[in-house]
């Protein structure tokens, strides 16, 4: 076998592993962005632990077929970049969506969220969700509300009894 074929097979294997290990994947069309903009996007994604790569579409299609995600092959035309996140499901969608709002040249094409192929609308909806910390603080405030209300009611009853006793 020639070295070229071996290199391509190795790349397909690498892409396949990234798809298998990813909690979420976002495919974007980056045409129209200049080098500084792409560098800034890569920096933001890297800080969040997201890998942002450009692969040949034919190699990516083979990798998606290997992991059973052929449905995303329809968007793999033209220049694409793929953001892979192994830990945070929301991070790539959130960062790319915010970046796309400021830079209209960046176009979200599709995504894969926990093994399910997602449309552009799904990716944008995921991006609009609050962060994990924000959701936890909302949950905590909901859980604290009954206790807080009970404490206020008890205090009001105690004050009322004091006024009647005096």
Protein Blocks (a to p, Z undefined) as FASTA:
>chain_A
ZZklmmmmmmmmmmmmmmmmpmbdcdddfehiafklmmmmmmmmmmnopacddddfklmm
mmmmmnopammmmmmgcjddddddfklmmlmmmmmmmmmmmmmmbccfbdceehiacdfk
lmmmmmmpccfklmmmmmmmmmmmmmmmmmmmmmmmmmmmmmmmZZ
